[in-house]
Amino acid sequence: MTKTAVTATIDFKAEGRNIGDLRVPWSDNSCPLGFHPVPVISLKNGDGPVVLMCAGTHGDEFEGPAALMRLVADLRLDQLQGQVIILPALNFAALKASARVSPLDNVNLNRAFPGDPRGSITEQIAFYVESELLPLADAAVDLHSGGKASVFATCTLATQTKDRALFEKNLELANVFGLPLIWVLTGLNDPRSLNSAAARCGVPAIATELGGGGGVDPDITNATERGLYSIFCHLGMLNGAPTPALNPKRVASKSLDHSLFATGEGIFDRGVNAGQSVKAGQVAGRFHYICEPERGAETLHFKYDGFVLAHSNRGFVQRGDALVLVVQDH
């Protein structure tokens, strides 16, 4: 296997509080001879579990980065047993641009795993995480939200793996995180995500969807911070008891046909919210063909019973855009 070109300015074996960069070589007009930095923090106190925590995989999702920066500022090293490797802005170029994908190569990092050691900047980051960082970890967390484009019912994501024991560990982490909704990622979900990378490495992992809208919601960020500390307690890295969710609702996508997608260009006049149960035949909203007003409004109905996991947050949508994501109980 070709070795990664990405280098770290910190030693992941070093004790204490170490802050630096991942240096990703990528020559472009903004940086022709240097490197593009990805901030990385290692907090290590003795032997114990190693947890990899990432956020900013999509650059327009900010609750996760805020929660991880709280850890960097507030987590007391003398109370920690083990190591936390924190990447609060994994897709740093995208985060600076408040963009879902990197402006440097227009690639979606959560659709780039397992990556390429000599590929574009995003592919190099994905390769480094899967080949260098995940093998160090006993557990992993990847914090997402809906970003500017969509709004999710706040949930934890657990990948359903062929290895039943690993799947149970994923579910256990999801439950310990404490959110009332768990989205089980089945074969319909994309294998090019960080969650899928963790599964290939045999590392228990969860992701999140923390609302959306492209800002920082204080209630959601507070819940995220509590979830991270709960995982530390669950793994024995901090004293105290974890705070798992009580009887969380578990959902999964059974078919893309259950969801609604735009069939043209216009405005989706939404009639439901994320987190709402719906019935077949229920009105989902109206679609206004604003560029073709002679067509009139089209009333959209749900085809199946289900649960609204997420909906579009865009004003103007195009053919193929997801309007409402509908899932069922798992």
C-alpha positions in Angstrom: 0.0 0.0 0.0 1.3 3.5 -0.8 2.2 5.4 2.3 0.2 8.6 3.2 1.8 11.9 2.3 -0.1 13.5 5.3 2.1 14.2 8.3 1.2 15.2 11.9 3.1 17.8 13.9 2.3 16.0 17.1 3.3 12.6 18.5 0.2 10.6 19.2 2.1 8.5 21.7 3.1 11.5 23.8 1.6 12.1 27.2 -0.2 15.3 28.1 -1.9 18.0 26.0 -0.6 18.2 22.5 -1.9 20.6 19.9 -0.9 20.8 16.2 -1.8 20.1 12.6 -2.2 17.4 10.1 -0.2 18.7 7.2 -1.9 17.9 3.9 0.2 18.6 0.8 -1.9 20.1 -2.0 -0.5 22.7 -4.3 -2.9 25.3 -5.6 -3.2 29.0 -6.1 -3.8 29.7 -2.4 -0.9 27.5 -1.2 1.5 26.6 -4.0 4.5 25.3 -2.0 3.3 24.6 1.6 0.6 22.5 3.1 -3.1 22.8 4.1 -3.5 22.4 7.9 -6.1 20.3 9.7 -6.1 21.1 13.4 -5.6 18.1 15.7 -5.5 17.8 19.5 -4.3 14.8 21.6 -5.2 14.6 25.2 -3.4 11.7 26.8 -3.1 10.6 30.4 -1.6 7.1 30.9 -2.9 3.8 29.5 -6.5 3.4 28.7 -9.0 3.5 25.8 -8.3 5.7 22.8 -11.2 7.6 21.3 -11.1 9.4 18.0 -13.6 12.3 17.8 -14.2 14.2 14.6 -16.4 17.1 13.5 -16.5 19.4 10.6 -16.4 16.5 8.1 -18.9 18.8 6.3 -17.9 22.4 6.6 -21.4 23.9 7.2 -22.2 21.9 10.3 -21.1 23.7 13.5 -22.7 22.1 16.6 -20.1 19.3 16.5 -17.1 21.6 16.2 -18.4 23.7 19.0 -18.9 20.7 21.3 -15.4 19.4 20.6 -13.8 22.8 21.2 -15.5 22.8 24.6 -13.7 19.5 25.3 -10.4 21.0 24.3 -11.0 24.0 26.6 -12.6 22.3 29.6 -11.6 18.6 29.8 -9.2 18.2 32.7 -6.3 16.0 31.8 -5.7 14.8 35.4 -9.2 13.3 35.5 -8.8 11.5 32.1 -7.6 7.9 31.9 -6.6 7.1 28.3 -6.5 9.3 25.2 -8.8 11.5 23.2 -7.7 12.4 19.6 -9.8 15.4 18.5 -10.2 16.7 15.0 -12.7 19.6 15.4 -12.5 20.7 11.8 -11.6 17.6 9.8 -12.6 19.4 6.5 -11.0 22.6 7.5 -11.0 24.3 4.1 -14.8 23.6 3.9 -15.4 24.8 7.4 -13.7 28.2 6.6 -16.0 28.5 3.6 -19.1 27.3 5.5 -19.5 24.8 2.6 -20.5 21.2 2.6 -17.6 20.1 0.3 -14.1 21.3 0.1 -13.6 24.4 -2.1 -10.1 23.0 -2.8 -11.2 20.0 -4.8 -15.0 20.1 -4.7 -15.1 16.6 -3.0 -17.4 15.5 -0.2 -15.2 14.1 2.6 -18.0 11.8 3.9 -18.2 10.3 0.4 -14.4 9.9 0.0 -13.4 7.0 2.2 -11.2 4.9 2.1 -9.5 7.7 0.2 -6.4 7.8 -1.8 -2.8 8.5 -0.5 -1.9 10.4 -3.6 -5.3 11.8 -4.5 -6.9 15.2 -4.0 -6.7 16.9 -0.6 -10.0 15.4 0.5 -9.0 11.9 -0.6 -5.7 12.3 1.3 -7.5 13.3 4.5 -9.9 10.3 4.2 -7.0 7.9 3.6 -5.1 9.3 6.6 -8.0 8.9 8.9 -8.8 5.3 7.8 -5.2 4.1 7.6 -3.5 6.0 10.4 -6.0 7.2 13.0 -8.8 4.7 13.1 -6.3 1.8 13.8 -5.2 3.7 16.9 -8.8 3.9 18.3 -10.9 1.8 20.5 -14.0 3.9 19.6 -14.8 6.7 17.2 -17.4 9.5 17.0 -18.1 11.6 13.9 -20.4 14.6 14.7 -22.7 15.8 11.9 -25.7 18.0 11.6 -28.0 18.9 8.7 -25.9 21.9 7.7 -27.3 24.7 5.6 -29.2 22.4 3.2 -31.3 20.3 5.6 -32.7 19.8 9.1 -32.6 16.4 10.9 -34.4 15.1 13.9 -31.5 15.1 16.3 -30.2 11.5 16.4 -27.3 9.2 16.8 -26.2 6.9 13.9 -25.1 3.3 14.3 -23.9 1.2 11.4 -25.4 -2.2 11.0 -22.4 -4.4 10.3 -22.1 -8.0 9.2 -20.1 -8.5 12.5 -23.0 -8.8 15.0 -20.7 -8.1 17.9 -19.4 -4.9 16.3 -23.0 -3.8 15.6 -24.0 -4.4 19.2 -21.1 -2.2 20.3 -22.2 0.5 17.8 -25.7 0.4 19.3 -24.3 0.5 22.8 -22.3 3.7 22.0 -25.4 5.2 20.4 -27.5 4.5 23.4 -24.9 5.8 25.8 -24.7 9.0 23.8 -28.1 9.7 25.2 -30.2 11.2 22.3 -33.8 9.9 22.1 -33.5 8.7 18.4 -31.1 6.2 16.9 -30.8 5.9 13.1 -29.5 2.4 12.2 -27.5 2.6 9.0 -28.3 -0.4 6.8 -27.1 -1.4 3.4 -28.9 1.5 1.8 -26.4 3.9 3.3 -23.2 5.0 1.6 -20.1 2.9 2.2 -17.8 5.9 1.6 -18.5 7.5 5.0 -16.3 7.7 8.1 -18.8 5.4 9.8 -18.2 2.8 7.1 -14.4 3.3 7.4 -14.7 2.5 11.1 -16.6 -0.6 10.3 -13.9 -1.7 7.9 -11.3 -1.2 10.7 -13.4 -3.1 13.2 -13.7 0.0 15.4 -17.0 0.7 17.3 -18.3 4.0 16.1 -21.2 6.4 16.0 -22.1 9.5 14.0 -24.7 12.1 14.8 -27.2 14.3 13.0 -27.6 17.4 15.2 -30.5 19.3 13.8 -29.4 21.7 11.0 -29.7 25.1 9.5 -26.0 26.0 9.4 -25.6 27.6 12.8 -25.0 26.5 16.5 -28.1 25.5 18.4 -27.3 25.9 22.2 -29.7 23.1 23.3 -28.3 20.6 20.7 -24.7 21.6 21.4 -25.3 21.1 25.2 -26.8 17.7 24.5 -23.8 16.8 22.3 -21.4 17.8 25.0 -23.2 15.6 27.6 -23.1 12.7 25.1 -19.4 12.9 24.7 -18.8 12.9 28.5 -21.2 10.0 28.8 -19.1 8.0 26.3 -16.0 8.8 28.4 -17.7 7.5 31.5 -19.0 4.4 29.6 -15.4 3.5 28.5 -14.0 4.1 32.0 -12.0 7.1 30.9 -13.7 9.4 33.4 -15.2 8.7 36.8 -19.0 8.8 36.9 -21.9 7.0 35.4 -22.9 7.3 31.7 -26.3 8.9 31.0 -27.9 6.7 28.3 -31.2 7.4 26.6 -34.2 5.7 28.1 -35.9 3.5 25.5 -34.6 5.5 22.4 -36.7 5.2 19.2 -34.7 3.2 16.6 -35.3 3.8 12.9 -33.9 2.8 9.6 -34.4 3.6 5.9 -36.3 0.7 4.4 -36.6 2.1 0.9 -35.8 5.4 -0.9 -39.3 5.2 -2.4 -40.7 6.1 1.0 -39.1 9.5 0.8 -40.1 12.5 -1.3 -37.8 14.1 -4.0 -38.3 17.1 -6.1 -39.6 16.3 -9.6 -38.8 19.8 -10.9 -37.5 23.3 -10.0 -39.4 25.4 -7.5 -40.3 26.0 -3.9 -41.3 23.2 -1.5 -44.0 24.6 0.8 -43.3 22.1 3.6 -46.2 20.9 5.7 -44.3 18.7 8.2 -41.3 18.9 10.5 -38.4 16.6 11.3 -39.3 14.2 14.1 -42.9 13.9 13.1 -44.7 10.6 12.5 -46.7 10.6 9.2 -49.3 8.4 7.6 -49.7 7.2 4.0 -51.9 9.7 2.1 -51.0 12.6 4.5 -50.2 15.9 2.9 -46.4 16.5 2.9 -46.7 20.0 1.5 -47.2 21.8 -1.8 -44.7 22.3 -4.6 -44.8 25.7 -6.4 -43.3 25.7 -9.9 -42.3 29.4 -9.5 -40.6 29.5 -12.8 -43.7 28.1 -14.5 -46.6 29.7 -12.6 -49.1 28.5 -15.2 -48.6 25.0 -13.8 -50.1 25.9 -10.5 -49.3 24.3 -7.2 -48.9 20.5 -6.8 -50.0 18.9 -3.5 -47.6 16.2 -2.4 -48.6 13.2 -0.3 -46.7 10.6 1.7 -46.9 7.2 0.0 -46.2 5.2 3.2 -46.5 5.4 7.0 -43.2 6.5 8.6 -41.2 9.0 10.5 -39.8 12.2 9.2 -36.0 11.9 9.8 -35.1 15.1 7.9 -36.3 17.6 5.4 -34.8 20.1 3.0 -33.8 23.5 4.4 -33.4 25.1 1.0 -35.7 27.7 -0.3 -35.4 26.9 -4.0 -35.0 23.2 -4.9 -34.1 21.4 -8.1 -35.1 18.1 -9.7 -33.7 15.3 -7.6 -33.3 17.2 -4.3 -34.5 15.3 -1.3 -37.6 17.1 0.1 -38.5 14.8 3.0 -36.5 11.7 4.2 -38.9 9.1 5.6 -37.8 6.1 7.7 -39.5 3.3 9.6 -39.1 1.7 13.0 -36.1 -0.7 13.1 
